[in-house]
Amino acid sequence: MQGLLQHPNMVQSDQPSQARPSPQVPVEFRDHCPPEFLRELLPDPGIGAFSRYAPQAAARQSAALVKVAALPRSRVLVAHCGGRLVAYLTFHPPEADSRWAPLPPGQIFELGGIEVARGLRGLGLASQLMRRAFSSPDFDATIVYAEALTWCWDLEGSSLGMAGYRHMMLRLFGAHGFEPSITDEPNIRYDRANLLLVRLGPRAPAALVAQFQATLIQKDDES
């Protein structure tokens, strides 16, 4: 959800984490998380909010997940360890002011956020969340898109520059069927490094795909 969630870094970081995965305390995954389950998880301090990392930011991000989980047709997947939220992946319908909101309900979704706590990156948690999301048939007849915006990227917590971070995003999403699309959507056009990543489900109706493609460029006739 734009304004709440982000597409942060999935590479290693030296940010302390209070979660300590071990054979005795493994990382567990849950799909289709209800709000009440998310409320019970303590956010790991390595969870941020738009590249800001502090206890307040982790708490705000946790509260945002609860809100997303309560939305109709939303889907929240998490990784948790010892009662702490250490990674999440969210999907929800387009927001009301999005150019994709008029498309048929239930057939288009935004991947609103994916994050792994600093200190637990490099363990493949983001890839595992993505694999769990798309190994089910839930999105086979839909379009899923993600707005990968540079101002949400945790460049400070990574060893990557802007180009390296962008490549990492393309690699992670590309492994699960997403491809970059050209659009004149203002948020995407704000920075040349921004990406609109789109996954066309294998059973997405041709009419839906045509509708979506027609929305990518909306320049005024006089421009």
C-alpha positions in Angstrom: 0.0 0.0 0.0 1.6 3.2 -1.2 2.4 5.4 1.8 2.6 2.4 4.2 4.7 -0.3 2.7 7.9 -0.5 0.8 10.3 -2.6 -1.3 13.3 -2.8 0.9 16.7 -4.4 0.7 17.2 -8.2 0.8 21.0 -8.2 1.2 23.0 -8.5 4.4 23.3 -5.7 6.9 24.9 -5.2 10.3 21.7 -3.9 11.9 21.2 -5.9 15.1 18.2 -8.2 15.2 16.6 -9.5 18.3 15.4 -12.7 16.5 17.9 -15.5 16.6 17.0 -18.4 14.3 18.3 -21.7 15.4 17.3 -25.4 15.2 15.4 -24.8 18.5 13.9 -21.5 17.3 13.4 -21.8 13.5 12.0 -19.2 11.2 8.4 -20.1 10.5 6.2 -18.9 7.6 2.5 -18.1 7.6 0.3 -17.2 4.6 -3.1 -15.4 4.6 -2.3 -13.9 8.0 -5.4 -12.5 9.9 -5.0 -9.2 11.7 -5.2 -10.8 15.1 -2.2 -13.0 14.4 -0.2 -10.0 13.2 -1.0 -8.1 16.4 0.5 -10.9 18.5 3.9 -10.6 16.7 6.5 -8.2 18.0 8.2 -6.3 15.1 11.9 -7.0 14.9 13.8 -3.7 15.3 15.4 -4.4 11.9 12.1 -3.8 10.3 11.9 -0.2 8.9 9.5 2.2 7.4 10.7 3.8 4.2 14.3 3.3 5.0 13.9 4.7 8.5 15.0 2.3 11.3 13.9 3.0 14.9 11.6 1.3 17.4 8.8 3.7 16.3 9.3 2.9 12.6 9.1 -0.9 13.3 5.9 -0.4 15.3 4.4 1.8 12.6 5.2 -0.8 10.0 3.7 -3.6 12.1 0.5 -1.5 12.5 0.4 -1.0 8.7 0.5 -4.7 8.2 -2.5 -5.2 10.4 -4.4 -2.6 8.4 -3.5 -4.3 5.1 -4.6 -7.7 6.5 -8.0 -6.3 7.3 -8.6 -5.1 3.7 -11.0 -7.1 1.5 -9.1 -9.4 -1.0 -5.8 -8.7 0.7 -3.1 -11.2 1.4 -0.2 -11.0 3.9 2.6 -13.5 4.3 5.1 -13.3 7.1 8.2 -15.0 8.4 8.4 -15.0 12.2 11.0 -16.3 14.7 10.5 -16.6 18.5 7.4 -14.4 18.4 9.0 -11.7 16.3 8.1 -10.5 12.8 11.2 -10.7 10.7 9.9 -10.5 7.1 6.7 -9.9 5.3 5.1 -9.8 1.8 1.8 -8.1 1.1 -0.8 -8.0 -1.7 -3.9 -5.8 -1.9 -6.2 -4.3 -4.5 -5.1 -1.1 -6.2 -5.8 2.0 -4.1 -8.8 4.2 -5.1 -6.6 6.9 -6.7 -4.5 4.4 -8.7 -4.9 4.4 -12.4 -5.4 0.6 -12.1 -8.3 0.8 -9.7 -10.9 0.8 -12.4 -9.8 -2.7 -13.6 -12.0 -5.6 -12.7 -12.0 -6.2 -8.9 -10.3 -9.4 -7.9 -8.3 -9.6 -11.1 -5.6 -7.1 -10.4 -3.4 -6.7 -7.3 -0.6 -4.6 -6.1 2.4 -6.2 -4.4 2.5 -3.5 -1.8 5.5 -4.4 0.2 8.3 -6.9 0.8 10.8 -6.5 3.6 13.4 -8.6 5.5 14.6 -7.3 8.8 18.1 -5.9 8.9 20.5 -8.4 10.4 18.5 -11.3 8.9 19.1 -10.5 5.2 21.0 -12.8 3.0 19.1 -15.9 4.3 16.8 -16.2 1.4 13.7 -15.1 3.3 12.4 -12.8 0.6 12.7 -15.5 -2.0 10.9 -18.0 0.2 8.0 -15.6 0.7 7.7 -14.9 -3.0 7.9 -18.6 -3.8 5.1 -19.4 -1.3 2.9 -16.7 -2.7 3.2 -17.7 -6.3 3.4 -21.5 -5.9 -0.3 -21.4 -5.1 -2.9 -20.8 -7.9 -4.3 -17.6 -6.2 -2.8 -15.3 -8.8 -2.8 -17.5 -11.9 -5.8 -15.6 -13.4 -4.7 -12.2 -12.3 -2.3 -9.4 -12.9 0.1 -8.5 -10.0 2.2 -5.3 -10.2 4.7 -3.7 -7.9 5.9 -0.1 -7.9 9.6 -0.3 -6.9 10.4 3.3 -5.9 13.9 4.4 -5.1 12.9 6.6 -2.1 11.8 3.4 -0.3 15.0 1.5 -0.9 17.3 0.8 2.1 20.5 1.9 0.3 22.1 2.9 3.7 21.7 -0.7 5.0 23.2 -2.4 2.0 26.5 -2.6 0.2 24.8 -1.8 -3.1 24.6 1.4 -5.0 21.5 2.5 -6.8 22.3 0.4 -9.9 23.1 -2.7 -7.9 20.0 -2.3 -5.8 17.9 -2.0 -8.9 19.5 -5.1 -10.4 18.8 -7.0 -7.2 15.1 -6.0 -7.4 14.9 -7.1 -11.1 16.5 -10.4 -10.2 14.3 -11.2 -7.2 11.0 -10.3 -9.0 12.1 -11.8 -12.3 12.6 -15.2 -10.7 8.9 -15.2 -10.0 7.5 -14.1 -13.3 7.7 -10.3 -13.1 8.9 -8.2 -15.9 9.5 -4.4 -16.1 6.9 -2.4 -18.0 7.1 1.1 -19.5 4.6 3.5 -18.1 4.1 7.3 -17.6 2.6 6.8 -14.1 4.0 9.8 -12.2 5.5 8.0 -9.3 7.4 5.7 -11.6 8.6 8.5 -13.8 9.8 10.6 -10.9 13.2 8.7 -10.9 14.7 6.9 -13.9 15.7 4.1 -11.6 12.1 3.4 -10.5 10.5 0.3 -11.8 7.0 -0.9 -12.6 7.2 -4.7 -12.3 4.3 -6.7 -13.7 3.4 -10.4 -13.5 0.7 -11.6 -15.9 -0.8 -14.8 -14.5 -0.7 -17.8 -16.8 -4.5 -17.8 -17.0 -5.1 -14.1 -17.0 -7.9 -13.3 -19.5 -6.7 -11.7 -22.7 -9.3 -8.9 -22.2 -7.8 -8.1 -18.7 -4.3 -8.0 -20.1 -5.4 -5.6 -22.9 -7.2 -3.4 -20.4 -4.1 -3.2 -18.2 -1.8 -2.5 -21.1 -4.0 0.3 -22.3 -3.6 2.0 -18.9 0.2 2.1 -18.9 0.5 5.2 -21.0 -2.1 8.0 -20.4 -0.5 11.0 -22.0 -2.9 13.8 -22.8 -3.8 14.0 -26.5 -2.4 17.6 -26.6 0.9 16.8 -25.0 
